[in-house]
Amino acid sequence: MPESKYNQQDLSFIDLIIEKLDSHYGGEFVLRHILSELTYNIHEHAFDNEKTDASLSFKIFDNEGILELAIMDNGISIPGRFDKANVDYIDDCNAIEKAINNFSTVSDNPYERGNGLWTTIRLVIEGNVGEILIISRKGLLHISRGGYKYELLDNEEYFKGTLISIRLNKFEVQNIYDLIELHKTNFYEYEVINDY
Amino acid sequence: MIIDVSVEIGKSLELNSSATDLINKINVINGIDFILDFSEVYFISRTFAQAYYASKKRSPKNITEINLSDDVKPMMKMVEKQLMF
């Protein structure tokens, strides 16, 4: 392994992961941003008791120029967090929609709310033409540059916790700060379809 | 008083709790004017920057930042600007 550019004693968890990734996939800032914001979300929202676990995995498909990164926890889930905060939502897909649109269970101040999911989506989809899959309890959202899809996982073995899987292409994101500005538009509107 | 941020909370600043911890420490130190030296800090997340400016706004101290690197300054400026509105 190449020698670390950081003093080993000062390395954070994110530093240790970044050293193993190829920063050509998105760029070092984007990778740091994704890892820090999504692990922050787990730290802040997912842990509900001592038995909660979280994991991070990645794989590089160098011949195809793709990096896949997945962060997963078996914690309270996004809808579960809303249940705990007595926040109304239609179903687990709507809960994901609220979460990516800056709806917070922590603060009413818009500038204190987390923007991690939203900024991650913008960097990956608009900045890198990548893909994101979010599964939280029964809700699923898949986003690519070609469009997005919500799906309710209607089965007994629903996923406990939250999984976020990201696919990045092998080029660095430009105009980073334009992409992580606060927004007011909901680009991923969820429409409830009733089958009669 | 000058405070080396990297010594207090690290060089890669990711969590909002790091920001609030830093400002909370300053709030209980005697004195009004504090200069935070970011020279060894090489990354701040948006989450950290938001929490930093929100906590700084509530602090009774006068806090300024110096030696923000080219990797750190744009994020701090963007979030500070948004908190003004």
Interface residues (C-beta under 8 A of the other chain):
Chain A: Y6 D10 S12 I14 D15 F29 R32 H33 S36 E37 T39 Y40 H43 E44 N109 Y111 E112 G114 N115 G116 T119 Y177 I180 E181 L182
Chain B: S6 G10 K11 S12 E14 L15 N16 F43 S45 R46 T47 Q50 A51 Y53 A54 D71 P74 M75 M78 V79 Q82 L83
